[in-house]
Amino acid sequence: MENNIRVFRNWSLFVICGSLLALLWLFAASGASGEVNASVDLKGTYEDNIIGSAADIGKDGDYYSALTASLGGYHGIGANTYLFLKGDAGGYLYSKYTDLNATVVGINGGVYKDFTDRVAAQLTLKGKKKEFKDSRRSSVAYGGSLEVKEQVSPEFWLKQGYEFEKNDADDALFTYRGHFFGAWAGYMVFPKTTLTGGYSYLSLKYEEPSNFRDEFHTVSFGVSMELLKKVHLYGNYSRQFINSSVSEKGRTNNIYTLGLLYGF
């Protein structure tokens, strides 16, 4: 019975994703008001202290590459309010810890509203199917997020956000509830170059071992440059301060990312 439930759970998300994306494509082809957009993102990341579940204690640094793509669209429903829907898929390959290699397929949708020329908010519901080389980590995750953005000036913006995720894995070691809070800022220093910075807090409470928890305080800095029309080169550096319920002292993690994004 448990296996049947797992199979139904896994396939149900694929069916929902496929159905919603098919409806989105038909919506776009019909010429209805709105817009469809897509993106492809290729990046490489190095972390010098990978920490996650209790099974990851003892891991040190590793490099991974990721290729992700998304297809989505939005439709106006009046009063500067829009409904949106997006599907995405990605692959992640690690150099040393190949048990973390994964493919992730997801769908999210919600509502976006411009309250004024400078203040906007977005409410999103999310679902993901994660498949890992280490099958114990494979999961279905769901949750939601709320973001508020202030365009202080044409060059300067602020953003705040909260996200909840329930990750239901095939093994209790990798099943968790996560709460994420963040605040970021961006400043366009040149017409095609933007600097960003921010702080975020992430709390993950795992099902096993009982009451096992990780907390991540992350400070990040980044730069994005438009190389060609709709093609951006970006780099980010993040410094994480990590507290674990099974660790005697806090640990740190340095994260370096370089990527290329094409949006259309």
N, C-alpha and C positions, 0 to 999 in steps of 0.2 A: 504493500500500500504506500509506504514512504517513497519508494522509487517511482511509483506512478504519479504521485503528487509532484515530485521533483521534475519529472519529464513534462507534465502538464504546465508547471510553473515556467520552465525554460522556454517551451515552445510558444506559450501564450504571449510573451513579450515580443518574440519575433513576428507573430501574426499581427499584433497591434501595430508594431513599427511599420511593417510592410503595408498594412491597410491604410494607415494615416498618410504615409508618403505617397501612396497611389492616389489618394483623394487630393493631396496637395498638388500633384502633377496634373490631375484632371482640372483642378481649380485654375491653375496657371494657364493650361491650354485653352480653357473656355473663354479667356479674355476678360474674366471678372476683374474688378478694380482691386489693386494690390500690387505686390511685387514679389518675385521669387529671387533668392540669392543663394550662392554657394561659395565654399572656400576649400582650399587644400593647404595643409600645414605640415611642413617637414622640419623636425628639430632634433638636436642632439643635446643630451643633458648628462652632467656628471654630478653625483652626490658622494661626499666623502664619509658619510655615516648614515647608512640606510637603517631606519627603525620603523617597525610596524607592529605586527602582532607578537605574541609571546614566542612564536616559532621563529621570528626574525632576530631575536636577541643574539648578538655575536657577529652579525653581519657588519662589514665595514663599508668601504666605498665601491662604487661601480658606475660604469657608463651605460646609458641606454639611448637608443634612437627611437623615434616615434613618427609615424605617418598617419594623419587623421584627415578626414574629409567630412563635410557637412552640406546638407541641402535643406533649405527652409524658405519660408515666406510669411508675409503678413497681409492683413486685410483690414481696412478702416471700417469702424462701426460707428463713427460719429464722435463729435466733441473731443477731437484730438486723441482718440482712443483706438487702439489696434489690437486685434487678435493675431497671434503668431504661432507657428508650428515649425519645428526643426528636427530632422533626423541626422545622426552622425555615426561614424564608425572609425575605429582606429586600431593600429597594431603597434605593440611595444616589444622591443628586442633588447635584452640585457647582455652585456659582454661576459660577465662572470656568473651572476646569480640567475641562471636560465630558468629556474623555477618561477621567476617573476614574469617571464614572457607571457604576453596576454593579447587577446583581441577583445575589444569592447564595442558593443552596438547599443545605441540609445535613442530615445525620443524625448523631446520636451516641448511643452507648449504653455501658453498663458496669455496674459494681457499686459499691454504697455500703454502708458498714458502720459502725455505732456500736460502738466498742470499749468505751467507758464512757459514763456520763451526760454527760461533758464532752469526750470525744475521738472524732472521726469522720474517716473517710477515704473518698475517692472516686477510682476508676480509670475513665477514659473513653477510648473509641476514637472517632475522628471522621472524617467525610468531607464534602467540600464541592464544589459546582460553582459556579464564578464566571464570570459573563458581563459583560464590560466593553464600553463604547462603542468604545474602542480595542481591537479584536479581538485584537491581539497579546498583551494582558494576560490574556485569558480562560484559565481553567485548571481543573484538577481538583486538589484538595488533600486530603491525608490525614495523620493523625497520632494523637496521644494525649496525655493529661494525667493527672497525679496531684496531688490536693489533700488537705491535712490541715487540719482545723479544731479549735480548742480553745475551748470555751465556758468562759472563766475564771470568769465570774459571770453572773447573769441579764442584766446590762447590757453586759458586755464580752466580746468575742471576738477571737481571733487566727486567721489563716489563712496557709498557705504553699502554693506550687504550682510545678509544672514542666510545660511543654508543648513538644512537638516537632511541627513541621509541615513536610511536603514539598510544595511548591507546583510542580506540573508545568504550566507555561504553554505557549501556542502559540509563543512566542518565547523564546529562551534568555536574553534581557535581563531577563525577568520570572520566570524559573525559579530557585527558591531553596530552601535548607534553613534552617529557623528554630529557634532554641532560646530559650525564655522561662523566666525564673525570677522569682518575686515573693513578697512578704510584705506582709500587710495587717492592719489592726486596725479594729475598730468599737466605738463606745460609744454607748449609748442615753441621751442627755442628758435627754430627756423621753419620756413613754410612747409618743409617735408620731413622735419625731424622733431620727435616728441620725447621728452624725458618723463619717466614715471617713478613713483615711489609709494610705499605703503606698509601697513602693518596688519597682520591677521593672527587670529587665535583659533586653533582647532583642538577639539576634545573628542577622543575616540574611546568609547567604553565597550570592551569585548565581553562576549558571553562566557568564554573560557580563557584562562582561569577565572574563577569568580571574582568580579570587581577589578579585573585588570584594566588599567586605563593609561593612555598616552595623552600628553598635552604638548602642543607645538605652538610656540610664539615665534612668528616669522617676520623679519624686516626685509623688504625687497626694494631693489632699484633696477631700472631698465631703461633702454633706449630703443626707439623704432624709427627707421628711415625708409621713405618711399624711394625704391630704386628705379622702378618703372611704374607706369599707371597700373594701380591695383596690386602691385607687387611690393611687399615690405620685408626688409631684413631687420631682425630684432635680436637683442641680447638682454639677458636678465641675470642678476646675481641676488641670491637670497641667503640670509643667515638665520638658521633656526636654533632656538633654544628649547630643549626637549626635556620634559619631566615624565618619568614613568613610575607607576605604582610599585614596580619590582626593582627599581634602580636606587642605589644608595645616594647618588648625586646626579645632578642634571648633566645632560650631554648636549653637544652642538653638532650642527650639520651645515656644511657649505654647499650650495647648489648653484651650478653654472649652466646656463642654457643659451644656445645659439640656434636661431631658426629662420625659416623663410616662409612667408605667408602670401598666398595668392587668393584674393577674394573677387568674386564677380557676381 
